[in-house]
Amino acid sequence: MNLWEAVFSQSPANDGYYDEDELPHLRWAWPKSTWFQARRDFIKEHKQLIAANTARAARGRHAMPAL
């Protein structure tokens, strides 16, 4: 039996056993130090340079390489 078969067989909709009080209580937190967060911070720090490069490219001039 795969994971989803087990989940559905234990579902109250299928008359399975389900006791919410006995579920494990896990603390969850957002991930930290991810690539996306680092990229977001980099873009925030270099916002003016990125905007200038985008404007140059829109005018058809040779733009600096994108960050």
C-alpha positions in Angstrom: 0.0 0.0 0.0 1.5 3.3 -1.0 1.3 6.5 1.1 -1.8 8.0 -0.4 -3.7 4.7 -0.2 -2.9 4.6 3.5 -4.0 8.2 3.9 -7.3 7.6 2.2 -8.0 4.3 3.9 -7.6 6.0 7.3 -9.8 9.0 6.3 -13.0 9.5 8.2 -14.8 9.7 4.9 -13.9 6.0 4.3 -14.9 5.0 7.9 -11.2 4.8 8.8 -9.8 5.5 12.2 -8.8 9.1 12.8 -8.1 10.7 16.1 -7.0 14.3 15.8 -5.9 14.5 19.4 -3.3 11.8 18.8 -1.7 13.5 15.8 1.9 14.4 16.4 2.3 18.1 17.2 5.1 19.5 15.1 6.5 23.0 15.1 7.0 24.3 11.7 8.9 27.4 10.6 9.7 29.0 7.3 13.0 27.9 5.8 15.9 30.2 6.3 18.9 31.1 4.2 17.4 29.8 1.0 18.7 30.7 -2.5 15.4 32.6 -3.2 15.9 34.8 -0.1 19.5 35.5 -1.0 18.5 36.4 -4.5 15.7 38.7 -3.2 18.2 40.4 -0.9 20.7 40.8 -3.8 18.1 42.3 -6.0 17.0 44.8 -3.3 20.6 45.9 -2.7 21.2 46.4 -6.5 17.8 47.7 -7.5 19.1 51.0 -9.0 21.8 49.3 -11.0 19.3 46.7 -12.4 16.8 49.5 -13.2 19.6 51.4 -15.1 20.5 48.3 -17.1 16.9 47.6 -18.0 16.4 51.2 -19.1 19.5 51.1 -21.3 18.4 47.8 -22.9 14.9 49.3 -23.6 16.5 52.3 -25.4 18.4 49.9 -27.6 21.9 50.8 -26.3 24.4 48.1 -25.5 23.5 47.2 -21.9 25.7 45.9 -19.2 25.3 42.3 -18.4 22.3 41.6 -16.2 22.9 40.7 -12.6 
